[in-house]
Amino acid sequence: MIDREQVRKVAHLARLELTPEEEQLFTTQLGSILDYFEQLNELDVENVKPTTRAIDVSNVTRPDRLQPYPDREEILQGAPEQEGEYFKVPKIINQE
């Protein structure tokens, strides 16, 4: 079981300011979550293979193919800023 002091400690570590009402609410909610995990601990998972997903999922991708775009001006029209024939982007590295 979790108590309010543990909720305060977690909130402090997470840099959260909780009202007394929120502390009480989260104490109750986190207690319920931990009770649910205790129920899960009762399950027999001896023959269950570890996995990261409940179902098999595979990413459907296509190979990248370089294709020139025929209208460069049309692409540049969508840019917030441009400089000549290039996209203009904010400077992110200082050369000091």
A tleap script that builds the chain and sets N, CA, C and O, in Angstrom:
source leaprc.protein.ff14SB
mol = sequence {
  NMET ILE ASP ARG GLU GLN VAL ARG LYS VAL
  ALA HIE LEU ALA ARG LEU GLU LEU THR PRO
  GLU GLU GLU GLN LEU PHE THR THR GLN LEU
  GLY SER ILE LEU ASP TYR PHE GLU GLN LEU
  ASN GLU LEU ASP VAL GLU ASN VAL LYS PRO
  THR THR ARG ALA ILE ASP VAL SER ASN VAL
  THR ARG PRO ASP ARG LEU GLN PRO TYR PRO
  ASP ARG GLU GLU ILE LEU GLN GLY ALA PRO
  GLU GLN GLU GLY GLU TYR PHE LYS VAL PRO
  LYS ILE ILE ASN GLN CGLU
}
set mol.1.N position { 0.839 -1.184 0.000 }
set mol.1.CA position { 0.000 0.000 0.000 }
set mol.1.C position { 0.884 1.247 0.000 }
set mol.1.O position { 1.975 1.249 0.571 }
set mol.2.N position { 0.411 2.279 -0.631 }
set mol.2.CA position { 1.163 3.534 -0.726 }
set mol.2.C position { 0.507 4.559 0.200 }
set mol.2.O position { -0.716 4.589 0.340 }
set mol.3.N position { 1.319 5.381 0.820 }
set mol.3.CA position { 0.750 6.399 1.703 }
set mol.3.C position { 1.051 7.795 1.153 }
set mol.3.O position { 1.770 7.950 0.166 }
set mol.4.N position { 0.484 8.806 1.815 }
set mol.4.CA position { 0.623 10.184 1.327 }
set mol.4.C position { 2.078 10.635 1.323 }
set mol.4.O position { 2.487 11.397 0.447 }
set mol.5.N position { 2.848 10.181 2.279 }
set mol.5.CA position { 4.255 10.581 2.337 }
set mol.5.C position { 5.001 10.095 1.099 }
set mol.5.O position { 5.843 10.817 0.564 }
set mol.6.N position { 4.704 8.885 0.638 }
set mol.6.CA position { 5.340 8.372 -0.578 }
set mol.6.C position { 4.881 9.169 -1.801 }
set mol.6.O position { 5.669 9.430 -2.710 }
set mol.7.N position { 3.604 9.552 -1.817 }
set mol.7.CA position { 3.093 10.377 -2.928 }
set mol.7.C position { 3.800 11.726 -2.930 }
set mol.7.O position { 4.172 12.224 -3.992 }
set mol.8.N position { 3.993 12.325 -1.756 }
set mol.8.CA position { 4.716 13.597 -1.666 }
set mol.8.C position { 6.150 13.448 -2.188 }
set mol.8.O position { 6.653 14.312 -2.906 }
set mol.9.N position { 6.790 12.351 -1.818 }
set mol.9.CA position { 8.168 12.128 -2.250 }
set mol.9.C position { 8.255 11.995 -3.771 }
set mol.9.O position { 9.128 12.589 -4.402 }
set mol.10.N position { 7.347 11.214 -4.352 }
set mol.10.CA position { 7.339 11.047 -5.811 }
set mol.10.C position { 7.031 12.377 -6.493 }
set mol.10.O position { 7.645 12.716 -7.505 }
set mol.11.N position { 6.086 13.124 -5.944 }
set mol.11.CA position { 5.753 14.432 -6.519 }
set mol.11.C position { 6.962 15.359 -6.461 }
set mol.11.O position { 7.241 16.088 -7.413 }
set mol.12.N position { 7.675 15.326 -5.343 }
set mol.12.CA position { 8.875 16.161 -5.200 }
set mol.12.C position { 9.923 15.768 -6.248 }
set mol.12.O position { 10.506 16.639 -6.893 }
set mol.13.N position { 10.163 14.472 -6.419 }
set mol.13.CA position { 11.140 14.009 -7.401 }
set mol.13.C position { 10.734 14.381 -8.825 }
set mol.13.O position { 11.583 14.639 -9.678 }
set mol.14.N position { 9.423 14.406 -9.067 }
set mol.14.CA position { 8.913 14.758 -10.396 }
set mol.14.C position { 8.716 16.263 -10.566 }
set mol.14.O position { 8.232 16.726 -11.598 }
set mol.15.N position { 9.099 17.017 -9.538 }
set mol.15.CA position { 8.954 18.477 -9.539 }
set mol.15.C position { 7.504 18.902 -9.718 }
set mol.15.O position { 7.207 19.826 -10.475 }
set mol.16.N position { 6.602 18.220 -9.015 }
set mol.16.CA position { 5.182 18.535 -9.060 }
set mol.16.C position { 4.751 19.153 -7.735 }
set mol.16.O position { 5.177 18.714 -6.667 }
set mol.17.N position { 3.914 20.159 -7.813 }
set mol.17.CA position { 3.325 20.732 -6.614 }
set mol.17.C position { 1.888 20.218 -6.532 }
set mol.17.O position { 1.073 20.491 -7.414 }
set mol.18.N position { 1.585 19.479 -5.474 }
set mol.18.CA position { 0.256 18.913 -5.307 }
set mol.18.C position { -0.469 19.598 -4.157 }
set mol.18.O position { 0.127 19.928 -3.132 }
set mol.19.N position { -1.749 19.802 -4.347 }
set mol.19.CA position { -2.582 20.290 -3.253 }
set mol.19.C position { -2.874 19.105 -2.332 }
set mol.19.O position { -2.706 17.958 -2.746 }
set mol.20.N position { -3.308 19.356 -1.089 }
set mol.20.CA position { -3.672 18.244 -0.212 }
set mol.20.C position { -4.750 17.340 -0.820 }
set mol.20.O position { -4.737 16.127 -0.609 }
set mol.21.N position { -5.676 17.929 -1.570 }
set mol.21.CA position { -6.724 17.134 -2.220 }
set mol.21.C position { -6.125 16.222 -3.286 }
set mol.21.O position { -6.515 15.061 -3.412 }
set mol.22.N position { -5.175 16.756 -4.051 }
set mol.22.CA position { -4.519 15.943 -5.075 }
set mol.22.C position { -3.691 14.832 -4.435 }
set mol.22.O position { -3.654 13.712 -4.944 }
set mol.23.N position { -3.033 15.138 -3.327 }
set mol.23.CA position { -2.270 14.107 -2.625 }
set mol.23.C position { -3.178 12.953 -2.223 }
set mol.23.O position { -2.827 11.786 -2.400 }
set mol.24.N position { -4.345 13.284 -1.681 }
set mol.24.CA position { -5.290 12.246 -1.264 }
set mol.24.C position { -5.790 11.456 -2.474 }
set mol.24.O position { -5.849 10.227 -2.441 }
set mol.25.N position { -6.146 12.166 -3.529 }
set mol.25.CA position { -6.651 11.521 -4.749 }
set mol.25.C position { -5.596 10.580 -5.334 }
set mol.25.O position { -5.903 9.435 -5.668 }
set mol.26.N position { -4.353 11.059 -5.460 }
set mol.26.CA position { -3.303 10.236 -6.051 }
set mol.26.C position { -2.923 9.075 -5.146 }
set mol.26.O position { -2.548 8.008 -5.633 }
set mol.27.N position { -3.014 9.269 -3.845 }
set mol.27.CA position { -2.740 8.163 -2.930 }
set mol.27.C position { -3.740 7.042 -3.169 }
set mol.27.O position { -3.368 5.870 -3.230 }
set mol.28.N position { -5.003 7.407 -3.302 }
set mol.28.CA position { -6.050 6.410 -3.566 }
set mol.28.C position { -5.847 5.752 -4.934 }
set mol.28.O position { -5.904 4.528 -5.054 }
set mol.29.N position { -5.613 6.564 -5.955 }
set mol.29.CA position { -5.460 6.030 -7.309 }
set mol.29.C position { -4.228 5.136 -7.428 }
set mol.29.O position { -4.305 4.047 -7.996 }
set mol.30.N position { -3.101 5.586 -6.899 }
set mol.30.CA position { -1.887 4.768 -6.976 }
set mol.30.C position { -2.036 3.486 -6.169 }
set mol.30.O position { -1.511 2.441 -6.553 }
set mol.31.N position { -2.754 3.567 -5.045 }
set mol.31.CA position { -3.026 2.357 -4.266 }
set mol.31.C position { -3.816 1.345 -5.085 }
set mol.31.O position { -3.531 0.148 -5.042 }
set mol.32.N position { -4.812 1.827 -5.832 }
set mol.32.CA position { -5.620 0.942 -6.690 }
set mol.32.C position { -4.768 0.313 -7.789 }
set mol.32.O position { -4.923 -0.867 -8.104 }
set mol.33.N position { -3.877 1.096 -8.365 }
set mol.33.CA position { -3.006 0.579 -9.423 }
set mol.33.C position { -2.091 -0.508 -8.868 }
set mol.33.O position { -1.913 -1.556 -9.489 }
set mol.34.N position { -1.512 -0.251 -7.692 }
set mol.34.CA position { -0.624 -1.244 -7.088 }
set mol.34.C position { -1.387 -2.508 -6.692 }
set mol.34.O position { -0.848 -3.609 -6.799 }
set mol.35.N position { -2.636 -2.364 -6.233 }
set mol.35.CA position { -3.466 -3.534 -5.933 }
set mol.35.C position { -3.689 -4.367 -7.193 }
set mol.35.O position { -3.666 -5.597 -7.139 }
set mol.36.N position { -3.904 -3.698 -8.327 }
set mol.36.CA position { -4.113 -4.405 -9.585 }
set mol.36.C position { -2.855 -5.182 -9.968 }
set mol.36.O position { -2.945 -6.319 -10.431 }
set mol.37.N position { -1.690 -4.577 -9.779 }
set mol.37.CA position { -0.441 -5.283 -10.075 }
set mol.37.C position { -0.274 -6.501 -9.173 }
set mol.37.O position { 0.260 -7.522 -9.605 }
set mol.38.N position { -0.718 -6.404 -7.951 }
set mol.38.CA position { -0.667 -7.570 -7.064 }
set mol.38.C position { -1.527 -8.697 -7.617 }
set mol.38.O position { -1.156 -9.867 -7.527 }
set mol.39.N position { -2.687 -8.345 -8.196 }
set mol.39.CA position { -3.537 -9.369 -8.816 }
set mol.39.C position { -2.800 -10.005 -9.996 }
set mol.39.O position { -2.865 -11.219 -10.188 }
set mol.40.N position { -2.113 -9.199 -10.772 }
set mol.40.CA position { -1.372 -9.738 -11.916 }
set mol.40.C position { -0.262 -10.671 -11.460 }
set mol.40.O position { 0.051 -11.641 -12.151 }
set mol.41.N position { 0.340 -10.393 -10.304 }
set mol.41.CA position { 1.399 -11.253 -9.782 }
set mol.41.C position { 0.885 -12.649 -9.438 }
set mol.41.O position { 1.673 -13.588 -9.328 }
set mol.42.N position { -0.413 -12.792 -9.270 }
set mol.42.CA position { -0.990 -14.098 -8.945 }
set mol.42.C position { -1.136 -14.999 -10.168 }
set mol.42.O position { -1.363 -16.200 -10.028 }
set mol.43.N position { -1.006 -14.426 -11.368 }
set mol.43.CA position { -1.159 -15.213 -12.597 }
set mol.43.C position { 0.018 -16.154 -12.790 }
set mol.43.O position { 1.159 -15.822 -12.465 }
set mol.44.N position { -0.278 -17.334 -13.324 }
set mol.44.CA position { 0.767 -18.301 -13.648 }
set mol.44.C position { 1.289 -17.980 -15.053 }
set mol.44.O position { 0.598 -18.205 -16.046 }
set mol.45.N position { 2.492 -17.464 -15.121 }
set mol.45.CA position { 3.093 -17.102 -16.404 }
set mol.45.C position { 4.327 -17.950 -16.698 }
set mol.45.O position { 5.201 -17.555 -17.469 }
set mol.46.N position { 4.380 -19.097 -16.083 }
set mol.46.CA position { 5.526 -19.989 -16.222 }
set mol.46.C position { 5.829 -20.320 -17.682 }
set mol.46.O position { 6.991 -20.336 -18.086 }
set mol.47.N position { 4.792 -20.581 -18.472 }
set mol.47.CA position { 4.989 -20.996 -19.862 }
set mol.47.C position { 4.694 -19.886 -20.865 }
set mol.47.O position { 4.462 -20.159 -22.043 }
set mol.48.N position { 4.702 -18.643 -20.409 }
set mol.48.CA position { 4.443 -17.511 -21.299 }
set mol.48.C position { 5.773 -16.899 -21.701 }
set mol.48.O position { 6.566 -16.487 -20.855 }
set mol.49.N position { 6.002 -16.845 -23.001 }
set mol.49.CA position { 7.247 -16.302 -23.526 }
set mol.49.C position { 7.250 -14.771 -23.358 }
set mol.49.O position { 6.255 -14.121 -23.675 }
set mol.50.N position { 8.352 -14.192 -22.866 }
set mol.50.CA position { 8.428 -12.735 -22.727 }
set mol.50.C position { 8.287 -12.052 -24.079 }
set mol.50.O position { 8.801 -12.543 -25.084 }
set mol.51.N position { 7.607 -10.943 -24.105 }
set mol.51.CA position { 7.401 -10.193 -25.333 }
set mol.51.C position { 7.224 -8.718 -25.014 }
set mol.51.O position { 6.922 -8.357 -23.877 }
set mol.52.N position { 7.408 -7.879 -26.000 }
set mol.52.CA position { 7.192 -6.452 -25.806 }
set mol.52.C position { 5.806 -6.025 -26.254 }
set mol.52.O position { 5.359 -4.921 -25.941 }
set mol.53.N position { 5.118 -6.905 -26.994 }
set mol.53.CA position { 3.762 -6.602 -27.466 }
set mol.53.C position { 2.872 -7.817 -27.259 }
set mol.53.O position { 3.342 -8.954 -27.224 }
set mol.54.N position { 1.592 -7.555 -27.125 }
set mol.54.CA position { 0.642 -8.646 -26.959 }
set mol.54.C position { 0.402 -9.392 -28.270 }
set mol.54.O position { 0.086 -10.582 -28.267 }
set mol.55.N position { 0.553 -8.685 -29.387 }
set mol.55.CA position { 0.378 -9.324 -30.702 }
set mol.55.C position { 1.604 -9.011 -31.556 }
set mol.55.O position { 2.285 -8.010 -31.332 }
set mol.56.N position { 1.879 -9.867 -32.531 }
set mol.56.CA position { 2.991 -9.614 -33.439 }
set mol.56.C position { 2.638 -8.472 -34.380 }
set mol.56.O position { 1.563 -8.449 -34.980 }
set mol.57.N position { 3.555 -7.535 -34.495 }
set mol.57.CA position { 3.360 -6.386 -35.374 }
set mol.57.C position { 4.635 -6.223 -36.183 }
set mol.57.O position { 5.739 -6.320 -35.648 }
set mol.58.N position { 4.475 -5.978 -37.461 }
set mol.58.CA position { 5.654 -5.696 -38.275 }
set mol.58.C position { 5.414 -4.404 -39.035 }
set mol.58.O position { 4.294 -4.097 -39.442 }
set mol.59.N position { 6.471 -3.671 -39.213 }
set mol.59.CA position { 6.390 -2.395 -39.896 }
set mol.59.C position { 6.436 -2.634 -41.405 }
set mol.59.O position { 7.340 -3.300 -41.908 }
set mol.60.N position { 5.477 -2.099 -42.103 }
set mol.60.CA position { 5.430 -2.239 -43.550 }
set mol.60.C position { 6.102 -1.010 -44.143 }
set mol.60.O position { 5.591 0.105 -44.035 }
set mol.61.N position { 7.234 -1.223 -44.759 }
set mol.61.CA position { 7.965 -0.106 -45.341 }
set mol.61.C position { 8.278 -0.397 -46.800 }
set mol.61.O position { 8.198 -1.536 -47.260 }
set mol.62.N position { 8.622 0.622 -47.484 }
set mol.62.CA position { 9.057 0.466 -48.865 }
set mol.62.C position { 10.473 0.986 -48.961 }
set mol.62.O position { 10.875 1.820 -48.150 }
set mol.63.N position { 11.228 0.522 -49.915 }
set mol.63.CA position { 12.596 1.037 -50.057 }
set mol.63.C position { 12.574 2.509 -50.489 }
set mol.63.O position { 11.709 2.919 -51.263 }
set mol.64.N position { 13.511 3.284 -49.994 }
set mol.64.CA position { 13.632 4.682 -50.413 }
set mol.64.C position { 14.160 4.733 -51.835 }
set mol.64.O position { 15.095 4.019 -52.198 }
set mol.65.N position { 13.549 5.582 -52.620 }
set mol.65.CA position { 14.023 5.779 -53.985 }
set mol.65.C position { 14.200 7.272 -54.221 }
set mol.65.O position { 13.260 8.043 -54.025 }
set mol.66.N position { 15.363 7.679 -54.629 }
set mol.66.CA position { 15.639 9.068 -54.915 }
set mol.66.C position { 14.976 9.436 -56.240 }
set mol.66.O position { 15.239 8.827 -57.277 }
set mol.67.N position { 14.114 10.442 -56.178 }
set mol.67.CA position { 13.425 10.896 -57.382 }
set mol.67.C position { 13.451 12.416 -57.403 }
set mol.67.O position { 12.979 13.049 -56.459 }
set mol.68.N position { 13.975 12.996 -58.426 }
set mol.68.CA position { 13.975 14.460 -58.500 }
set mol.68.C position { 12.537 14.980 -58.662 }
set mol.68.O position { 11.716 14.383 -59.359 }
set mol.69.N position { 12.261 16.106 -57.997 }
set mol.69.CA position { 10.938 16.721 -58.127 }
set mol.69.C position { 11.026 17.740 -59.246 }
set mol.69.O position { 11.934 18.571 -59.251 }
set mol.70.N position { 10.105 17.696 -60.192 }
set mol.70.CA position { 10.256 18.526 -61.392 }
set mol.70.C position { 10.126 20.033 -61.139 }
set mol.70.O position { 10.703 20.821 -61.889 }
set mol.71.N position { 9.395 20.454 -60.117 }
set mol.71.CA position { 9.159 21.883 -59.937 }
set mol.71.C position { 9.715 22.361 -58.594 }
set mol.71.O position { 9.004 22.375 -57.590 }
set mol.72.N position { 10.984 22.748 -58.585 }
set mol.72.CA position { 11.655 23.199 -57.369 }
set mol.72.C position { 10.968 24.436 -56.781 }
set mol.72.O position { 10.862 24.555 -55.560 }
set mol.73.N position { 10.511 25.333 -57.608 }
set mol.73.CA position { 9.840 26.549 -57.137 }
set mol.73.C position { 8.574 26.220 -56.335 }
set mol.73.O position { 8.263 26.881 -55.344 }
set mol.74.N position { 7.866 25.206 -56.774 }
set mol.74.CA position { 6.645 24.805 -56.060 }
set mol.74.C position { 6.973 24.326 -54.643 }
set mol.74.O position { 6.234 24.621 -53.703 }
set mol.75.N position { 8.063 23.599 -54.489 }
set mol.75.CA position { 8.484 23.142 -53.170 }
set mol.75.C position { 8.854 24.335 -52.305 }
set mol.75.O position { 8.447 24.405 -51.145 }
set mol.76.N position { 9.620 25.276 -52.848 }
set mol.76.CA position { 10.059 26.435 -52.078 }
set mol.76.C position { 8.899 27.337 -51.673 }
set mol.76.O position { 8.995 28.051 -50.675 }
set mol.77.N position { 7.816 27.317 -52.422 }
set mol.77.CA position { 6.647 28.133 -52.069 }
set mol.77.C position { 6.040 27.697 -50.738 }
set mol.77.O position { 5.405 28.498 -50.052 }
set mol.78.N position { 6.234 26.425 -50.370 }
set mol.78.CA position { 5.683 25.920 -49.115 }
set mol.78.C position { 6.553 26.205 -47.911 }
set mol.78.O position { 6.152 25.931 -46.779 }
set mol.79.N position { 7.748 26.755 -48.134 }
set mol.79.CA position { 8.673 27.019 -47.030 }
set mol.79.C position { 8.309 28.335 -46.350 }
set mol.79.O position { 7.925 29.294 -47.020 }
set mol.80.N position { 8.427 28.387 -45.015 }
set mol.80.CA position { 8.161 29.648 -44.328 }
set mol.80.C position { 9.138 30.745 -44.760 }
set mol.80.O position { 8.759 31.911 -44.877 }
set mol.81.N position { 10.396 30.364 -44.996 }
set mol.81.CA position { 11.394 31.322 -45.479 }
set mol.81.C position { 12.301 30.618 -46.477 }
set mol.81.O position { 12.540 29.413 -46.391 }
set mol.82.N position { 12.792 31.396 -47.417 }
set mol.82.CA position { 13.751 30.847 -48.360 }
set mol.82.C position { 14.819 31.882 -48.638 }
set mol.82.O position { 14.600 33.085 -48.494 }
set mol.83.N position { 15.972 31.394 -49.036 }
set mol.83.CA position { 17.088 32.263 -49.382 }
set mol.83.C position { 17.610 31.777 -50.720 }
set mol.83.O position { 18.270 30.743 -50.813 }
set mol.84.N position { 17.304 32.532 -51.739 }
set mol.84.CA position { 17.677 32.093 -53.079 }
set mol.84.C position { 16.906 30.833 -53.433 }
set mol.84.O position { 15.678 30.805 -53.353 }
set mol.85.N position { 17.622 29.799 -53.821 }
set mol.85.CA position { 16.958 28.543 -54.186 }
set mol.85.C position { 17.011 27.510 -53.067 }
set mol.85.O position { 16.894 26.312 -53.324 }
set mol.86.N position { 17.188 27.969 -51.814 }
set mol.86.CA position { 17.296 27.063 -50.671 }
set mol.86.C position { 16.281 27.422 -49.589 }
set mol.86.O position { 15.818 28.560 -49.499 }
set mol.87.N position { 15.947 26.425 -48.771 }
set mol.87.CA position { 15.155 26.672 -47.571 }
set mol.87.C position { 16.013 27.441 -46.575 }
set mol.87.O position { 17.199 27.147 -46.427 }
set mol.88.N position { 15.433 28.414 -45.896 }
set mol.88.CA position { 16.161 29.125 -44.851 }
set mol.88.C position { 15.649 28.611 -43.509 }
set mol.88.O position { 14.450 28.642 -43.229 }
set mol.89.N position { 16.585 28.138 -42.689 }
set mol.89.CA position { 16.223 27.581 -41.381 }
set mol.89.C position { 16.952 28.350 -40.292 }
set mol.89.O position { 17.978 28.976 -40.559 }
set mol.90.N position { 16.429 28.312 -39.048 }
set mol.90.CA position { 17.105 29.026 -37.972 }
set mol.90.C position { 18.469 28.423 -37.671 }
set mol.90.O position { 18.669 27.214 -37.782 }
set mol.91.N position { 19.397 29.282 -37.290 }
set mol.91.CA position { 20.730 28.832 -36.905 }
set mol.91.C position { 20.623 28.132 -35.556 }
set mol.91.O position { 20.037 28.675 -34.620 }
set mol.92.N position { 21.191 26.917 -35.450 }
set mol.92.CA position { 21.085 26.173 -34.191 }
set mol.92.C position { 22.427 25.915 -33.538 }
set mol.92.O position { 22.473 25.397 -32.422 }
set mol.93.N position { 23.515 26.259 -34.198 }
set mol.93.CA position { 24.842 26.013 -33.648 }
set mol.93.C position { 25.612 27.332 -33.659 }
set mol.93.O position { 25.737 27.984 -34.695 }
set mol.94.N position { 26.127 27.714 -32.485 }
set mol.94.CA position { 26.995 28.873 -32.412 }
set mol.94.C position { 28.414 28.452 -32.739 }
set mol.94.O position { 28.851 27.381 -32.319 }
set mol.95.N position { 29.119 29.250 -33.457 }
set mol.95.CA position { 30.504 28.926 -33.794 }
set mol.95.C position { 31.444 29.722 -32.912 }
set mol.95.O position { 32.375 30.349 -33.416 }
set mol.96.N position { 31.220 29.710 -31.608 }
set mol.96.CA position { 32.085 30.434 -30.668 }
set mol.96.C position { 33.161 29.538 -30.141 }
set mol.96.O position { 33.986 29.972 -29.336 }
savepdb mol mol.pdb
quit
